[in-house]
Amino acid sequence: MATRMREKTAKRAATADKRPMAVAKYVRISPSKVRIVLNVIRGKKYTEAAAILENMPNAGASYILKVLNSAAANAENNMGMNKADLVVSECFADGGPVLKRFNPVSKGRAHSIKKRTSHITVILDAANN
């Protein structure tokens, strides 16, 4: 049994994605609002994407900027890459747990309010120059 577990661990390590990435979990903003901003920066260079996010009025831009900077720092410190050579290869927002709240309305009824959370992932890659 132990040899099979070692084989599985070795196979997982061999097929693991070696690109620098960062994830922000349980961010209190709807994934649909975050995806609008992520679609703008996908495929752009790191410096260009950071400049776009700093000047964007959308609510999710500040959260995504933090994740982008974290991924770039991971690339620089852990993998020895240069920030100027990085490109946003993948970025996506998955839905996290939903906080369910109720708003009392007339005749003793209640309307549900869903406060959504997001898991934001940014994966960078070296530019193909």
PyMOL commands that set and color helices and strands:
alter all, ss='L'
color gray80, all
select helices_A, chain A and resi 2-15+31-41+46-54+61-79+83-85+106-108
alter helices_A, ss='H'
color red, helices_A
select strands_A, chain A and resi 21-27+86-95+99-104+110-115+118-126
alter strands_A, ss='S'
color yellow, strands_A
deselect
rebuild
show_as cartoon
